[in-house]
Amino acid sequence: MNEGTEIIVAVSGGIAAYKAAELVSDLVQSCMHVTVVMTEAAHEFIGAATFAALTGRPVATRIFDERFPLGAHIELARRADILCVVPATADSIAKLANGFAGDLLSALYLCFTGKVLVAPAMNNQMWAKPSVQRNIELLRQDGVTIVGPAEGWLSCRERGFGRMESPDMIRAAIDQL
C-alpha cells in the first residue's frame, strides 16, 4: 500500500471495536490517511475521542454534519481509496448487503466506488445463521473482500466462529487491496 492512501475505517457496534483502534494506529503509523466513521452502536463500546486522537481527524458519525456540506457519505466516499468495516456486525452486514441507507455507514457504502473490506465479528450462533451467510455471499458477489471471522473465545463466553480476525490479518488484507 502506498503512503498517503486514504482509508475509511468504519466501526460498528460490537465488542471487537477495541481492536479497530489497534488497526487504525497501525495504519496511521504507516503514513496512511485514516478517517473513522462510527455507527451509533459503536459508541457503546469505544469512544470517538480514541479514534480522533489516533488519526488527528474528527470522527464522522452522521450523514448530516455541517463539516460536510454535501453530506458526509458523499464527501468521504469521494476522497477515500479503501473502505474497511471493522468490526462488521450482523446488522451492518445486512444493511450493506441489502442496500439500506439509513445511517452514515450504509449510505457511505452505497456512494463508495473504491475497494471495500469487511471483517465480521459476532456471536457464533449469529454467524451460523443462513441469513447472515446469505448476506456475506451477497457482499462477496458485489466484490467486497471478507476477512474472517476466526474461531476462538467469544465475549459470549463460548468458543466458535465469530471472533474478529486479528488487526494484523486485516492489515495484511488491506495491503493486498
N, C-alpha and C positions, 0 to 999 in steps of 0.2 A: 504494500500500500504506500502511496506517495505522501510525503509530508504535505500538510495543508489540505488534505482531504476533509470535506465537510461531512460529518456524520451526525445523524439524529439518533439518540438513544431514547426510546420511548419506554417508560417504566410503568407497568400496570400493577394492579393491587394484589400482590402475593408476598408471602414471607421471604421469597428469594430476592426481593427488591434490594436487600442489603448487598447482594452480590453484584448488582448493577453498579454500585459505587466503585467497587474494585475495577470493573471493566472500564468505566469512564476515566478513572485515574490513569490506568494503563494507556488508554488511547490518547489522552492529553499529554502524557509524558513522552509519547511517540510523535509529538508535534501535529496531531490531528486536531481539527477544529470541531468541537463537540457541543451540540445543543441538546439539552434534556427536555423531554416532554413527559409530563406526569398525568396519569389519569386521576380522577377524584379518589378512587380507592387506594392508589399508591401512597397517598398521604397518610394512610392509616399505618403504614409500615416503615416509612422513611421520610425525612423532611426535605423540602425543596432547598433549604439552606445548605445541606450537604452537597447537592449537585451544583449549586451556584458557586460554592467555594472551590469545588474541584475543577469546574470549567471556566470560571471567571466570566460567566454569562448568566443572564437571568433564565429562570426555568419557565417554560411555557406550559400553561395549564388549561387555557380556554380558547375556543375558536375566536371569540370576540374579545380582543385585547387591544387597547389603544396604542400599544407599541407596534402593532401590525395593522396599518390602515386597510390593507386588502384582505385581512383575515390571516390569523397565524397559520392555518392549514395551507393557504396558498403561498405565503411568503417563505415559510420553512421548506415546503416541498420544492420550491424553485431554486433554493440555494444549496440543497444537500445532494451529496453523491450516493449516500447509503442511508437506509432507514433500518434500525435494529430495534426489535421489540423484545426487551429483556427486563424482567421475565414476561412471558406471554401467558396470561391466564386463559382458562376455557372461555370466559366471557369475551376477552379481547380477540381471541382467535375466531370465535363465532361472528363477531362484528366485522372483522376484516374479510373473512371468507364469504360472507353473505351481503356485502356492500352497504352496511349501515354507515351512517354519517352523523350520529347524534352527539359525538364528543370530539375533542381535538384529535385524538389518536386515529379514530376511524375515518374522519374527514381528511386528515393528512394522508393517510394511506391511499385514499381514492384519488387524491391530487398528485401523488408521488409517481414519478416516471423512472426513477433510478432503481438500484438493486435493493432488495428487501431481505432481511434475515429475521427469523422468528425463533426464539428459544423458549419452548413451552416449559411451564412449571405448574404442577397441580397435584392434588391427591391422586393416588394410583387408581382408585375406582373411577374418578373423573376421566383420567387419561384413557382408560379402557372402554369408555362409553362409545358406542357406534357413532353417535352424533359428533363427538369430538374427533374421532378418526376420519369421518367424512369431511369435516371442516379442514383438517390437516391436509387431506388429499386434494381438496379444492385449492388450497393455498399452493401446494406443490404444482398443480396443473397451471396455476397462474404465474409460475416461475419464482415463487418465494423459496428461499433456502431455509430449511428447517434444521435446527441444531438441537439434538436431544429429543426427549429428555433422557436422563441417565437413570440407572437403577441405584437405589440406596435408601438410606434412612430419610424419612419424610417428617415434616413437622407434625403430622397427624399421629406420630409415634408408631408408624408401620414401615416396613421395608417394601419397596416395589418401584415400578417405573413411574416417573413423575417429577423426580428431582431435577432442577435446572442443571444443565450442563455447566461445567466449571468456566469461570471467566477466561481462563487460558484457552480452552477449547473453542469458546465463542470468538475470542480474538483471532485464533488461527483461521476460523471460517470467514471472519471479516477480511483478513488478509487475502484469502483465496478469491473473494469477490473483486 
